[in-house]
């Protein structure tokens, strides 16, 4: 129960005599993913609390991991992501929560495949597409939500060293594309059911190398000016926006029977 989890976190923070406004973090609460009847009322209550007390905590996640079905369906994946996000903005407005508040406490999560340039362009396109959605809600000046990048499940094999090598390039594509958070599992976690101190250290070090030695977090858009990536980004934007308009014309994300 995400709402109960959030209450426990608040209780813990208050017991530590910490200021709730100083808490940064997020939780994977996606009402359209895990429930047959989306708990929009519970989400609205959590958002109201977050608006008053935890301005830096993301209580809603547009989880796109299940929407990833291969790089050949990237534009569809993007269309579904922003359609789901738009559904949350609309649903929360019906519960009295302004779209700007929902956007403030929202983040996206995406699956990163081994297609290096495609994943860079996908994250860049997602930012542009969501900016267009916000513009449609009259929120052109609102900041974009963070994007959390996870390694796609199908990219993990039973070869530990192979997974390590792939994780490095997948992490690079996520960072260059503009992901705000990066989740790298140890290379033996998904296949062995447990991880070793060595693979945990390597998973951490990949992120340290990208941040502390390559300084990829110091550049606003490392891929800007690359003709191929810019072209691929624009292509994804155009295709995904067209699919998104089709989804909206059919009644939105909630009316889709087979994702």
Secondary structure by P-SEA (a helix, b strand, c coil): caaaaaaaaaaaaaaaccccccccccccccccccccccaaaaaaaaaaaaacccccccccccccccccccccaaaaaaaaaaaaaaaaaaaaaaacccaaaaaaabbbbbbbccaaaaaaaaaaaaaaaaaaaaaaaccccccccbbbbbcccccccccaaaaaaaaaaaaaaaaaacccbbbbccccccccccccaaaaaaaaaaaaaaccccccccccccccccaaaaaaaaaaaaaaaaaaaaaaaaccccccccc
